[in-house]
Amino acid sequence: MKRTIITVVGKDTVGIIAKVCTYLAENDINILDISQTIVQGYFNMMMIVDTNQTSRHFGDIVDELAALGEEIGVIIKCQKEEIFDTMHRI
């Protein structure tokens, strides 16, 4: 399984989760786990997704989600799970 960590941060607005999840579904990316909170009007979401079934290249997913984030006023970052794990062990 190829797992990716996606984080979404920004001012809360209607439809953030819907738009991110729609992109993932349209690209055959399965959500394995999701956590989101809103703190004093700021939205924070972390997702673990499975990219095994997608035909998209990882770099394209990163760029397209970043562009989607700009459209909806949030910052969306993606990291492969192994990179995320390595960074957080140091």
N, C-alpha and C positions, 0 to 999 in steps of 0.2 A: 504494500500500500504506500502510495506517495502522499504524504501528509504535508499540508501547508498551514501556517499560522497567518491569519488575517486580522489586523487591528483597524478599527475605525474610531476616530476621535474628532469631535467638533461640537459646535453649538447645536442643540437639539432642534430638529424640525420634523414635520410630518413626512413619513415615507422613507426614512433612511434604511431601515431594515428591509423593507419591501424592495427597494431598488437594488440593494446589494444582493439580496437573495434571488431576485429575478435574473440578474447577470449570471450568478452561479448556476442556476437551473438551466438557463439557455445554453450554457457551455458544459453541461454534464459534469458539474463539480458538486459532489455530495457534501452536505454539512454533517459532520460527525458530532460536534459539540459547539455550543454557543452560550455566551454570557454577555449580558449588557446591563449597564446601569446609567442612570442620569443623576448627576450631582450638580445642584444649583444651576440647572439649565444647560449643562454640558453633557453630551452623549459620549459614552465609551463602550465599545463592543470588541470582544475577542472571539474569534471563530477558529475552530480546527476543521479543516476540510480535506477531503480525499480527492486528489486530482488524477487518479488512475484512469478514469474513463474519458477524460477530456482529450480532444485532438489538438487543443491549443498549446502552444509553447509557453513555458513558464514566464519568460520575459514579456510575452504579449499579454498574459493575464495581469502581470504587475503593472504594465503601462496602461492597460484598459481600466483596471480598477482605480488607479491613480487619477485618470481622466474623469471617471465617474465621480470620484470624490470631489474633484474641482467643481463639477457641474452642480453637485448637491451641497457644497459648502462644508465638506469634511475632509480629513486626511485619511486615506486608506493606504496601508502598508501591507506587504506580503513578504513572508520569509519561508523558505523550506524548513521543515521541522528540524532537520539535522543541524542547520545553521543556527536556528533559534536555541536549540539545546546546548550547542557548543558555546555560544555567546554567554549563556546564563550559568555555565559551569565555572567560568573564569572568575 
